[in-house]
Amino acid sequence: MTPTKHTQRNTKGLSFPIQPNKQLGLAMLIVEDEERNYEPVATVSTIGEAREIAAYNLEMRLQQTEQGEDVLCPFRYKVWAQGGGGTFQIVFAMDDSLRPCEVE
């Protein structure tokens, strides 16, 4: 497999490579702050959809912060998907600039 700019290499346990429009099955987009506190954002079906929702979510959180609301400050967005055997694992991550980053 030749990685594309959106492909994550850590696909252990998945039966398919991660591509931007590949259906993920059961998957969740999670936002994390620098201290690894986290909140679920949305269910997603593809990496492309996760990127769109993360962009909207980041914009909304920035607006809420400007209005003085206390919200979790995004450091990283992660996509968790169900792999072989039914376990969930991180299959894609984006930093706070919404650029792909290494899965931790």
C-alpha positions in Angstrom: 0.0 0.0 0.0 1.3 3.4 -0.9 0.2 5.9 1.7 -1.7 9.0 0.5 -1.6 12.2 2.4 -4.7 11.1 4.4 -3.7 7.5 4.9 -2.6 6.4 8.4 -0.2 3.6 8.6 -1.4 2.2 12.0 -4.3 0.0 10.7 -3.5 -3.0 12.9 -6.6 -5.1 13.3 -8.5 -3.5 10.4 -9.3 -5.4 7.3 -8.8 -2.4 5.0 -6.4 0.5 4.4 -7.6 3.9 5.7 -8.4 6.2 2.7 -10.3 9.5 2.8 -13.6 8.1 1.4 -13.4 4.5 2.6 -16.4 3.5 4.7 -15.3 2.9 8.3 -18.3 1.1 9.6 -18.7 2.0 13.3 -16.5 5.1 13.9 -16.4 8.0 16.3 -14.7 11.4 16.1 -13.2 12.4 19.4 -11.6 15.8 20.4 -8.7 15.8 22.9 -7.0 18.7 24.7 -3.3 18.8 25.6 -3.9 17.0 28.9 -5.7 14.2 27.1 -9.1 15.1 28.4 -11.6 14.2 25.7 -15.1 14.6 24.4 -17.0 12.7 21.7 -17.9 14.9 18.7 -19.8 12.8 16.3 -20.2 9.5 14.6 -18.5 9.5 11.2 -18.5 7.2 8.2 -15.3 8.3 6.4 -12.0 10.2 7.1 -13.3 12.9 4.8 -16.4 13.4 6.8 -14.4 13.4 10.0 -12.2 16.2 8.6 -15.3 18.3 7.7 -16.9 17.8 11.1 -13.7 18.5 12.9 -13.3 21.8 11.0 -16.8 22.9 12.0 -16.3 21.7 15.6 -13.1 23.7 15.9 -14.7 26.8 14.5 -17.6 26.5 17.0 -15.3 25.9 19.9 -13.2 29.0 19.0 -16.4 31.1 18.8 -17.6 29.8 22.2 -14.2 30.6 23.7 -14.4 34.2 22.3 -17.8 34.5 23.9 -16.3 33.6 27.3 -17.6 30.0 27.4 -15.5 27.4 29.1 -15.0 24.7 26.5 -12.4 22.0 25.9 -9.6 23.5 23.8 -8.8 21.2 20.9 -5.3 19.9 20.6 -6.0 16.8 18.5 -8.9 15.1 16.8 -9.0 11.3 16.6 -11.1 8.8 14.7 -11.8 5.6 16.5 -13.1 2.7 14.3 -14.1 -0.8 15.0 -11.5 -3.3 13.8 -11.4 -7.1 13.5 -12.7 -8.8 16.6 -15.0 -5.9 17.5 -12.4 -3.8 19.3 -12.1 -0.1 18.7 -8.8 1.6 17.8 -7.5 5.0 16.7 -7.2 4.9 12.9 -6.7 8.6 12.1 -5.6 11.7 13.9 -5.5 15.4 13.1 -3.7 18.2 15.0 -5.4 21.5 16.0 -4.6 22.8 12.4 -6.6 19.8 11.1 -3.5 18.4 9.4 -3.0 14.6 9.7 -0.6 13.6 12.4 0.7 10.3 13.9 -1.7 8.1 15.7 -0.6 7.9 19.4 
